[in-house]
Amino acid sequence: MNEKGLDQSLKKSSVDDYMGFERTSATKNEYLNGRMLARSGSNRWHNLIVANTSIAVGSKMHGHKCEIYISNMRVKLAHNFICYPDIVIVNGEPKFTDNNYDLLLNPTVVVEIFSNQTNSSDKTKKLENFLEMESIRECLLLKEDEMRVEHYARQNAKQWIYRIYNERDDVVSMDSVNCKVSVAEIYAQIKFKQAEFTSKAVN
């Protein structure tokens, strides 16, 4: 979740304009309310968390009809919001807007990394769009500078269960893709500048 603020956005455009530009652009931009938002690069810890989580999930997916996309898959959410989640998992056959296979329509699980520097309003807007997307069954927000996993699991159209995991022995169960991942796996090799929280996971 490393997008720059709205003051960095380009002029208003349509989704078709955005896709035409994005497919030839050397940089990645997200699309919100008719504006393109440039994404910044990610640091060492962000990349390690993405790699750790992808490896942990992927190693448990054998025999499952799931696909995992890392960092570069565009996803179309509600209200024509298009973004690049850090990790996207699709359970079943993925659906795309066309034969370019580069704009996903049916994510099952989305994973985003955020930090203390992430703009809270940007985080809230993105989360709200994730939770409004009918195909998304689970959403994970992983803290970059603190051992903290926020897990949203859909129960029905209007109800989600929210859990926080912040101990190394905690296990995150992603039932929609039949996968369990420990917090220790997600944060392997990560060194924090501040003390880690030691409270138990919320159930």
Residue pairs with C-beta under 8 A, 6 or more apart in sequence:
1 86
1 112
1 113
1 114
1 118
1 122
1 123
1 126
2 39
2 40
2 41
2 42
2 46
2 113
2 118
3 30
3 37
3 38
3 39
3 40
3 83
3 122
4 37
4 38
4 39
4 40
5 119
5 122
6 35
6 37
8 37
8 38
9 35
9 36
9 37
9 38
10 29
10 35
10 36
10 38
11 35
12 34
12 35
13 21
13 31
13 34
13 35
13 36
14 34
15 31
15 80
15 82
18 29
18 31
18 36
18 82
19 103
21 29
21 36
22 28
22 29
22 36
22 74
23 100
23 102
27 38
27 39
28 38
28 39
28 72
28 84
29 36
29 37
29 38
29 39
30 36
30 37
30 39
30 81
30 82
30 83
30 84
31 37
31 80
31 81
31 82
31 83
32 81
32 82
32 83
32 125
33 79
33 81
39 84
42 50
42 113
43 144
45 144
45 145
45 190
45 191
46 86
46 113
46 115
46 144
48 188
48 189
48 190
49 113
49 142
49 144
49 186
49 187
49 190
50 70
50 71
50 86
50 87
50 111
50 113
52 185
52 186
52 187
52 188
52 189
52 190
53 87
53 111
53 140
53 142
53 181
53 185
53 186
54 68
54 70
54 87
56 181
56 182
56 185
56 186
57 68
57 87
57 89
57 174
57 177
57 179
57 181
58 68
60 179
60 180
60 181
61 68
61 177
61 179
64 91
64 177
64 178
64 179
65 91
65 92
65 93
66 89
66 90
66 91
66 92
66 108
66 177
67 89
67 90
67 94
68 87
68 88
68 89
69 87
69 88
69 89
69 90
69 104
70 86
70 87
71 84
71 86
71 87
72 84
73 84
73 85
73 88
73 102
73 104
74 82
74 83
74 84
74 102
74 103
74 104
75 82
75 83
75 84
75 85
75 88
75 103
75 104
75 107
75 110
76 82
76 97
76 103
76 104
76 105
77 83
77 129
77 130
77 132
77 133
78 129
78 132
78 133
79 129
79 132
81 125
81 126
81 129
82 103
83 126
83 129
85 107
85 110
85 111
85 112
86 111
86 112
86 113
86 142
87 109
87 110
87 111
88 104
88 107
88 109
88 110
88 111
89 107
89 108
89 109
89 110
89 111
89 174
89 177
90 104
90 106
90 107
90 108
91 108
91 109
91 137
91 176
91 177
92 106
92 108
94 104
94 106
95 104
95 105
95 106
96 102
96 103
96 104
96 105
97 103
97 105
105 135
106 135
107 133
107 135
107 136
108 135
108 136
108 137
108 138
108 176
108 177
109 136
109 137
109 138
109 139
109 140
109 174
109 176
109 177
110 130
110 136
110 138
110 139
110 140
111 139
111 140
111 141
111 142
112 126
112 130
112 139
112 140
112 141
112 142
113 142
113 143
113 144
114 123
114 141
114 142
114 143
114 144
115 143
115 144
115 145
116 145
116 146
123 141
127 139
127 141
127 152
130 136
130 139
130 152
131 139
131 152
131 154
131 160
134 157
136 154
137 153
137 154
137 175
137 176
138 151
138 152
138 153
138 154
138 174
138 175
138 176
138 177
139 151
139 152
140 149
140 150
140 151
140 152
140 172
140 174
141 149
141 150
141 152
142 148
142 149
142 150
142 186
143 149
143 150
145 192
145 193
145 194
146 166
146 192
146 194
146 196
146 197
147 166
147 167
147 168
147 183
147 187
147 190
147 192
147 196
147 197
148 164
148 165
148 166
148 197
149 164
149 165
149 166
149 170
149 172
149 183
149 186
150 162
150 163
150 164
151 162
151 163
151 164
151 165
151 172
152 160
152 161
152 162
153 160
153 161
153 163
153 175
153 176
154 160
154 176
155 161
162 202
163 201
163 202
163 203
164 201
164 202
165 171
165 172
165 183
165 201
166 183
166 196
166 197
166 198
166 199
166 201
167 183
167 197
167 198
167 199
167 200
167 201
168 182
168 183
168 184
168 187
169 182
169 183
169 184
170 182
170 183
170 201
171 180
171 181
171 182
171 183
172 180
172 181
172 182
172 183
172 186
173 179
173 180
174 180
174 181
